[in-house]
Amino acid sequence: MDPIALSLFASRIDAVCEEMGAVLRRTAFSPNIKDRLDFSCAVFDSEGQLCAQAAHIPVHLGSMAYAMRDLVASIDWQPGDMVIVNDPFLGGTHLPDVTLVAPLFVAGQRVAFVANRAHHADIGAHSPGSMPISRHLEEEGVVIPPTHLLRGGQLETVWLAGLLERLRNHTVSHGDLFAQISANRAGLARLTERVAALGVAPFGAALAALNDYGERLARQAIAALPPGRYTFTDYLDDDGVGHADLPIVVSVTATEGEVIVDFSGTAPQTPGNVNCPLSVAAAAVYYVFRCLMPEETPACAGTFRPIRLTAPEGCLVNARRPAAVAAGNVETSTRVVDALLGALAPALPGRIPAASHGSMNNLAMGARTAAGGWDYYETIGGGMGGSPTGPGPSAIQTHMTNTLNTPIEALEMTYPVRVTRYQLRRGSGGPGHHSGGDGLLREFQLLAPAHVTLLTERRRHAPWGVAGGGEGQRGENRLNGTPLPGKVAFEAATNDIVTIATPGGGGWGEA
C-alpha cells in the first residue's frame, strides 16, 4: 500500500475502537465504566493478532495483545458468537476485568475479531468492590473461563442468569454486560463496512502491511539503545499478608533493533495478591517501549515483534494458578514499568523520567444488604516523575492506568459517601532540576457502615529520582487520622473518615 492509503486504513481501524468505546461508555450503568472510563476496546485479525486499539487502558490492551492468539485458537468460532472471559491465566488480567470477544465473518470466512474489556466493581468476591486482601484466586470472585455468552447470535440466558445470581447488584451487572455486548456489535458493524469497502483479501493485505510498518518503526526506535545489557531492581512494599520488600529484577539486553527483557531474579510468587500472569508483565513491557517509539507508530502486533520477554515460571510476574492476582494487575504492573525505566535510564539519559507515584492507590468499599448492597471502586492519581524535558505533572493517573477519577457528584449521588477533601498534596514531588509532580489527598466520609479495602504501594519504598533528583514523598493511608498499612481491609462505621494521600513523583537532575 502507498503511505497515504496505509495511514487512512490505520486511522479507520482505530476509529472502530474509538466508536466501540463511545458506545460502551454511553450505555454502561456503573460509574466505574461510564464515569471513570475503566474499559478498553481493540480489533484483532483472524488469528488473534492485534490490529488496532483505542487510547484506553495500557494494562488491558497490552495483556490482550499478548494473550489473544491462544484464546482464539482454543475456541471453535461461529458467526454470531460472543465469548466472555476473566480468568487471568487464560487471557485475563484480574477477575474484575471482564472481556467480551466476538468474531467477524464475511461470506463464511473468519476475517477479524473485536474485543472489549471493562472493570466490574462487583465480580462476586466476599468483600465489596471485589478487590480483597486475598490468598487464592477463588477468593477474588467468580472465575470465568472462556465461555459463550452468545452462540449464533442467541444469548445464553441460563448461563447468564447463573452468573448474575453470584453477584449482588443484578441490575448494574446486567446493564454493564449488555453495554459490552453493544460495543462489540457496534465494532462488528463498522468493521464489516471496512471489509466491504476493500474486499476480504485486500483487507488482509492491508493488515499485513500495517504490521510490517509497525515493525519497521519499532526496530528503528529500539536501535537507539546502545547495544548492551542494562539491569535494575525495584521493590514492591508488601503482599498484604506479611511478606515485605519483594524485588522485581529486570535486565534488558539490546542488540541492533531488538531487545530481550528478562525477569530472572524477581521474587517468587507470594501468598498475597500482588502476583500477576505473564500477560500483565508483557503489557507493562510493551507500554514502556511503545513510549520510546514515534507517535505515529500503530498499535499492532508487528510493533511488538522486536521485543522478547522471559520470566521464570512461578515468579511474581509469571505466577502459577491458583495464585491471587487482584493487586498484581494494578500494582505489580506499575512497578514493572518503574523497574524497566530504571534499567533504561543509563542507556537513554536524555529521555527517561524519574519514577512516578508508582501505585493505582486502589480503594474499594461497600456493604451487603437485603437489597443487594453497593460496591464502589476507585483508583486515585498521584505525581509523575520529573523528566529531562520538564517537571512531572501533578495529580494524574500514570503509566498502566488511563482512567479518570469518579466525579464527586457522581460518587455522592450513587453511594452513601461524602468527599470532604480533594486537593493537591503540595510539596510531595521529589526535588530536582525538574521536580516530580505532586500527589493527591482525597478524603471520604462514610454516611453508612461499609467494608473498606485498600491496595496501595509506595508506602515503604519512595519513588526514586534520576540523575541526582530526589525521591518523591511516600503515600499515606489513614482512618480518622490514625495511620493504616498500605494493604488493609476493615469495617468502617458511619461518619468515619478515610484519607488517602498519594505519593509524589521522583525528581530529575540536581536541584
N, C-alpha and C positions, 0 to 999 in steps of 0.2 A: 504494500500500500504506500502511496505517496504520503509525506508527512502531514499534510493538511487533512486528508481523509482519515488517517490514523488518529489524529488529535480529535476530530469530530466524533469518531467512533468511541474513543475513550470517554469523552465528555457525556455522550448519550448513555453509555452504560453506567457511568457514575450517577447520572440523573435518575436512573431507575432506582438505585439505592436511596437517593435523597427522597424520592416520592414515597417509597416504602416507609421511610422514617416519618414523613409527614402524616401518612395515614395512621401509623401506629400511635403517634403522639395524640392525634385528634380524636381517636376512638377509644383510647385506654381509659380505664376507670380510676386507677390508683394514682395518687400524687407522685409516687415513686417513678412512674413511667411518663405520665403526661406533664408533670412539672419539673422533676429532676432530670428527665431525659436519660434514664438509665437503661438504654437499649442500643442495639446496633443492627445494621442491615448490610447484606452483601450478596453478590452474584458469583456463581461458580460455573465452571464448564461442565461438560457431560461426565467427566471423571472425578469431579470434586476439586479441581484446582481453582484457586482464587482468580477471579477476573476483575472485580471492582468492589469497592466498599465506600460507604459514606464516611465522613469525618465524625465518627461516633466514638465508641469506647475502645481504646487500643487493646486492653486485655481481652475483650470479647473477640475482636476481629483477628488479632494475631493467633489466638488459640484456635479459632475456627479454621483459619488458613492452614494451620499445622495438622489438624485432626480430621478435616473433612473428607479427604480421599479414603481413609479407612472406613469412615461411616458410610459413604456412598457405596463402597464395594461390598458391604455387609448386608445389603437390602435388595430384594427383587422389586424394583420400582415399576409402577404402572401409572398411566395418565390419571390425574385427579388425586393421587396420593399426597398426603402430608404427614410427615413423621415428627414426633416430639421426642426430645431427649434432654436430660440434665445430668446424666451420670458423668462425673468428672474424669473417669477412667475410660470412657467411651466417647470422647469428643466434647465433653462439657468443661466447665471451669470450677464452679461450686454449685450446690444444689439450687439456690435461689435463681440462678441464671438458667432460664428455660428457653430452649432453642426449638424452632419450627423450621423444617426443611421441606421444600416442595420441588419436584422435577418439572421441567418444561419439555413437553413432547410436541413435535411438529411432524404431521403426516406419519405418525407411528414411530418416529425416531427421537430418541432422547438427545436433547440439544444442550441443556443447561440446568442449573438449579438456582433457586432463590432461597435465602435463609434470613431469619431474624432471631435475635437473642435479647430477652428482656428480663430484668431483675424483678422477681416476685417477693415482696416483703414477707409473705406467708407461704412457705412451701412445706408446712406440716411439722416443723421442729417442735420440741417440747417447750421452747421458750419463744415468746413473741418476737417478731422480727426475723426469725429463722437464721440467726447468727449466734448460736450458743457457744459457751465455753465447752467444747466437745472433745471427746477422745476417740470417737469412732464415727465413720461416715453416716451410719444409720441414725445416729443421734441428731444429725443436722437436718433431717426432714425426709420427705418422700424421694426415693431414688428411682428415676425414670430411665430405664434402658431405651434404646431406640424402639419406638412403638408407633404404630399407625394411629394418628388422630383422625385422619380422613383416609378412606380407602375407596378409590374410584370416584372421588367427589362426595362420598357419603360419610357423614360424621359417625364416628364410633361412639354412640351415645351411652352404651352400657359402660364402656371403659372410662369415659369422661365423668360419668356420674360417680363411679368408684373413686376416681381421683379427687373430685370435689368433696366427697364425704370425709376425706382425710385432711381437709383444710378447714379453716374457721369461717372466713367471710366468703361464702359461696358466690355472692353477687359480684364482688370485686374480682375474685379469681376468674370466674366465668367470663366477665367482661374483658379482662386483660387478655385471656387466651383467644377470645374471638377477635380482639383487636390485632393480635399477632396473625391469626388466620387471614384477616382482611388485608394486612400489609403484604403478606405473601401473594395473595390474589392480585393485588394491585401491581406487584412486581412482575408476576407472570403475564398480566395483560400488556404491560409496557414492553416487556422483553419479547413477547410474541410480535408486536409491531416492528421491533428492530429486526428480528429474524425475517419477517415477511418483506421488509424493505430491501434486504440484502440477498436473501436466499440462505439455505442451511449451510451449503459448502462455503460460500464467501464469508458467512458469519464465523465459521470455524477458522477460516484462514485469517480473518481479522484478529481473532483472539490469539492465534499463534504469533502474529506479527506484534501484537501488543506485549506479549510475554517476552519476545526477543528484544524489543525496545527497552522494556524494564530491566532486563538482564544487562544490556549494554550500559545503561546509566548507573546501575548498581556497581558493576565492575569498575567503572571509571571513578566512582566515589570512593570505593574501598581501596583503590590503587593509591589514594592519597596517604594511606597509612604506611609509614616506613616499615619495610619487612622486619620482622622480629617477633618476640613473644613478650606480652605485657600481662602482668598479674596484679590482682588487688583482692583484699579481703575486707568485707564489711560484716556487720553483725545484726541479727535480729535481737531485740531486747529479751524476749522470752516466749514460751509457747502457751502461757496462761495456766499451766498445771505444774509449775515448779522447776522447769528447765530453762536456764537463762544463758545469754551470751552465745547464741547459735551462729557459727560462722557460715557465710556464703562466700566461697572462694571461686574466683573466675580467672581464667587465663585466656588470652586472645592471641592466637598465632596468625600473623598476617603474612601472606605471600602476595605476589602481584595480582590484584583483582579478586582475591579470595580470602576468607577468614575461617578459622576453626575456633569456636567458643567452647571451652571445656570447664566443667564444674567439679572436677576431681578435687577432693579435699573439703568439699562442703559437708556440713554436719549430716549425720544420718537422720532419716525421718524420725519424728519425735512423737510422743504420746499426745501432745496438744494439737491444735488445728491449724498450725502455720505451714503444714506440708502443702505441696501442690503437685499436680501431674506435670509431666514434661511439656505438655502443650501450653501451659501457663508461662513457664520459663521461656519457651520459644517466643511467645507473644512479646515478652519484655526485650528479648534479644532483637527481634525484628524491629520493634519500635525504635530502639537506640540507633540501629544502622539506617533505618528509614530517615531519621532526623539528620543524618550526615549526607543524604542524597539531595539532588536538586528538587526544588518544589514541584516541578512538573513530572517527577517520577511516578508512574502509575502504580497503584496498589494492586499488584497482580502476582501470580506465582513466580513468574520469571524474575521479578525483582529480588526474590529471596534465594534464588538458585546458588549464588556465590557464598552463602552463609551455611556452614555446617555446625551442628550442635551435638555435644556429647555430655552426658551426666551419668554417674554411677547409679544403677538401679537400686532403689531403696534409700536414696539420699533425700534431703529436704526438698529438692526441686525436681525429683523424679520418683515420687513416692509410690509405694505399692498399695493396692487395695487391701484392707478397707481403711486406710489412713484417713483421719479427719482433715478436711481441707478448707473449711469455711473461711479462715483468715489467710490461707495461702494465696488465694486468688487476689485479695485486696492488699495485703501487707507484704507478703513474700515477693510477689511480682514487682512491687515498688522497690524493694531492697535489691532485687536483681538488677534493676535499672541503675541504681546508685553504684553497685559494685562494678558493673560494666563501664559506666562513665569514669569511675576511678581508675580502671585499668587503661582506658584510652587517653586519659588526661596527659600523661607524659609523651604519648605519641603525637597528639594533636594539641599542643599547648595553647594555641590561639583560638580554639573552637569549643572546648569542653567546659561546661559550667560547674560550679560547686554543687554539692548535694542539695536537693530540695528538702522540704519538710519531712518527706520520707514516710508518710502514713496517709491512709484514707480516713483516719480518725473516725472509725465506724461506731455509730450509736444506734442501737436497736432497743425499742421498748414497746410495751403494750400490755394488754390484760385479757384474760379469758372470762367471758360472761355467758349467761344462759343464751343470749342472743348471738354469741359467736365471738364477741370481743373486738379488739383492734390491734393492728400491727403497724408500727412506724419504723422506718429505716432511713438513715441519713449518713452520707459521707461529708466531712467538713474540710474545707480547703486550708491552706497554710501558705508559707513563704517558699518561693522558688529560689534556687541558688543564684548568686551573682555570676556573671559571665564576662568574658573578655570584651563584650560589646556594651555592657551596662549593668546597672543594678538589677537584682531579681525582682520580678513582680510580686506584689503582696496579695494575700488573701485569695488565692486561686487554687483550683484543683490542678495537680501536676502529674505529668507523665502518664501512668497507666489508667487514669480515670479522666473523663472529659465531661462529667455531669455538671449540671447546675446545682445550686442549693435548693431546698424546698422553700419557696417564698413563705415568709412569716404568715401572711394572710391565708394561704392555702393550708399551712400546718395547723393554724389555730381554728380554722373552720372545720377541719376534718377530725382532729384529735383533741382529747382533753389535756392540752398542753399550752402554756403561755411562754413566749420568748421574752425574757426580761432584759437581756442584754445581747447585743450583736455588734461587735466593734473590732477594729484592728488591735492587735497586740503590739503596741508601739515598742520599738527597740528590740524586738525578738530576732530580727535578722542579724546574721553574723557581720562583724565589721570587715572592711576591706577597701581596696581602691574602688571596687564596685561591691557595695554591700548586698547581703542577702535580703530577700523580701521578708516582710513581717507576716507572722501568723495571725490567727483569728481568735477571738474569745466569744463563745456562744453559750448562753445561759438559759436553761429551761426550768420552768416551774411546773410541777405536776399538779393538775387540777383534779386528779383521781389517783388512787393507788395504781402502781404499774410495776412490772418486772423490767429491769433495765440491764442491758448488756453493753459493755464497752470492749472493743477490739482495736487497740491503738498501739502505735510504735513511736520510736524516738523519744521515749520517756526515760531511758537509761543511756543510750548512745546518741550523742548530739549529731546533727547534720554537719558534715565536715566541710572545711573550706579548701580552696585550691590556690596554689601559687602564693602562699603566705596569707591568704584570707582567713578570718576567724570563724569559729563554729557558730551555727545558729543556736538559739536557746532551745532546750528540750521542752516538750509538751507537758501539760499538767492536766489531771482529771480530779474533780472534787465533788463531794456530796455535802451540801450545807457547809461548805468551807473546809471540810476535812479531806486531806489527800486520799486518792484512790490509786490502786495499781493500774498499770496500762491495760491489762486484760482482766475484767472482773464482771460478775453478774450479781445483782442484789435486788431486793424488794424495796421500792420507794413508796413512801406514804404521801397522802395529799399534802400539797404545799412544799414538799421537798424541792430543793434546788440542785440541779445537776449542771456543773460547769465544765466545759471543755475548752482548754487553752492550747491551741495547736502550735507546733514548732515553727520557728523561722528557718529560712534557707541559709546555707553557708555563704561566707563572703569570698570574693575573688580578688586576689592580688593584695599586696601590703597596703595598709591604710596610709 
